[in-house]
């Protein structure tokens, strides 16, 4: 038996089009499509599906429960792009022992983390 592969995440929203627009502008996915009622953004081999749901609130009451981590090659460039579209930061870009981290807040209040790992941190993983 082969191990399962995590290939996508469903991000529920009361305003999925606003959320899709934010992710597309802030993070420039390689694909931005619609599949049935889903808004689908592709980042590498991972798909972020955005859909409407009636059982969620406008703002995430516990945004630290699930954090979307984006592994990037140039955190400074990504942060600059995100700032150009008016992102709100929970934690601005900082160096943590050679790796760069920043945490933004999307329009629904979810945390979105930008991570540029150092070679040493990658090797340790």
DAGI-V361299 format. One line per field, one symbol per residue. ss: DSSP state (2 for helix, 1 for strand, 0 for the rest). phi: phi as a letter, one per 20 degrees, with the letter a starting at -180 (. if undefined). burial: 1 if it has 16 or more other C-alpha atoms within 10 Angstrom, else 0. Layout:
ss=???
phi=???
burial=???
This chain:
ss=00000001111110022222222222200011111001111110011111110000000000000011111000222222222200011111111100111111100000111111002222220
phi=.effdfdbbedebecffffggfffffclffcbcdcleeedddcmedddedbebeecefcffcfffcdeddececffffffffffdnfedecfgbedlnddcbcdcfgenfecddcdffgffffff
burial=00000000001111010011011101111001000001111110001111110000000100000000000000110110110000101000100000111111111111111111110000000
